[in-house]
Amino acid sequence: MVTPASAEAFILANTVPHRPPHVPEITLHLADEAIALWQKTEDELEAIGLPPPFWAFAWAGGQGLARFLLDHPEIVSGKSVLDFATGSGLVAIAAMKAGAARVLAADVDPFCAAAVRLNARANDVAVEFTENDLVGHDEGWPIVLAGDVFYDKSMAETLTPWFDTLASRGARVLIGDPGRAYLPKRGIIEMACYEVPVSRALEDAEIKRTTVWQWKGQDHS
């Protein structure tokens, strides 16, 4: 059974403070040896039925989206924001640093609660967290953020109609994506593009071309 204290202790024992290369304004507790931690935690967490440690890495999509928010704070300034599939909380923290009134970080991985709490504390910001699956829900967020979520076909098929619904009622949905296979080819508008340094141990390159897209919806054929 994962408790908040045990999750925090595990994260502190297996990570070190890092400044992601594309967003050096932010400090995160991240894996120092990518493959070693991934394998160790995947094995240990699998034994208790928990997901792989996505929270331990600053993925390219999240770095690109965080950079975009820090460079364009007017997008979130004074607004209520949802950061979906938050992982480490990188994008949520960037939104708070950019002046958001409130950020709800959501992730179904219970370890993310501890990761977000530790990382928010390291950056002197307050971020709310929920491990509820919010897909299909709408609490009226004017801004919805999602970094690196189109890596899986079933995930893409689940998210697409939800993002369509949110965008159609007026939410600004922003996606950070480094060219994942299941990102829709239509119904999105390019807002910015970055060359983001990443770990070759986790990705197929040392630099990932990462785009921030605004979701317009409906036509994804």
Secondary structure, DSSP 4 states (H G I P E B T S, - for coil): ---HHHHHHHHHHH-EEE--TT-TT--EEE-SSHHHHHHHHHHHHHHTT----GGGS--HHHHHHHHHHHH-GGGTTT-EEEEES-TTSHHHHHHHHTT-SEEEEE-S-THHHHHHHHHHHHTT---EEE-S--TT-----SEEEEES--SSHHHHHHHHHHHHHHHHTT-EEEEEESS-TTS-SSSEEEEEEEEEE--TTTSSSSEEEEEEEEE--S---
